[in-house]
Amino acid sequence: MWRSGELLPWEEARIHVNAVGHASAAAVFEGIKAYRAADGERLLLFRLREHLERLRTSARICRLDLPYSTDEMVDAVVRTIRANGYRDDAYIRPWAFPEGIIREQMVPAGARCELVVDTWPFDSGLKRTQGCRAAVSSWLRISDASTPPRVKAFSNYHNGRLALMEARENGHDWPILLNERHKVTEGAAACLALVRDGVVITPSLTSGVLDSITRSTALTLLRELGVPVEEREVDRTELYLADELFFMGTAWEILPVTSIDGLPVGTGVPGPVTGRLEAAYTRLVRGESGEHRDWFTELHI
Ligand code: PMP
């Protein structure tokens, strides 16, 4: 692991128990993927810089002092990946938390942070053939007026976790949360879009969603494929009329939704627009399309 300026063996990255609880209310993080290129010769870190810039925006909104520039954090991630000798897909988790022992629940503004970079292997779900079952949650999404969803903070995941447990209890795979105006927002840890009459529609960034890097990637790819895209408020009942529905996020990649609140989405199997997007996303992240070179940090393996 990389911790606040140095690489150290994973089991030595320790912390006092009193440093955990209160500091965790003010901890922010990122989730990033390194894909093994189709040529087998490179690891492609996807939109690393954008993720680390989002970590900086999360720290800024939470008034945390993250004492590393984006360049320094890029270097920390690259060093961690190299030190682990990855030759295959790896998930990267940089996270920042107030340093030292904090006994105040109200972690003071300007608290200086430690930064940790952890990594582990992952199995990509791309090219999956099955979709998932989603359900609208009775829990509302956190709002910009209380606990901003634009911030990628661990404490936000209390909301998604409650919704996920409810969805699983009721026999579904993933929840979809509505905002305080009862408009559609996102899933527990992924954004969402529907397809109706050939148009892809996704809740706008002011609906109460994370400014997702996969969402922005997907919208770019769809426009390049000539698919019209709308970013706007989405009603719950539009989900029931959708021809296709899919989640999008770093971890979930492009995940088709085949049932919503027990109703089949379209014909009940992943649809053609989702399929084209997933294929384009796969070619992109595996370095096969050769496009958007500035989105990649390449490491030879
Ligand atoms: N919404 C939430 C709540 C998330 O946790 C994530 C995963 N980071 C996303 C959306 C998708 O964001 P991204 O595409 O940047 O991973």
Boltz pocket constraint, residues with backbone or C-beta under 6 A from the ligand:
constraints:
  - pocket:
      binder: B
      contacts: [[A, 31], [A, 149], [A, 186], [A, 187], [A, 188], [A, 189], [A, 190], [A, 191], [A, 209], [A, 210], [A, 211], [A, 212], [A, 213], [A, 214], [A, 215], [A, 248], [A, 249], [A, 250], [A, 251]]
      max_distance: 6.0
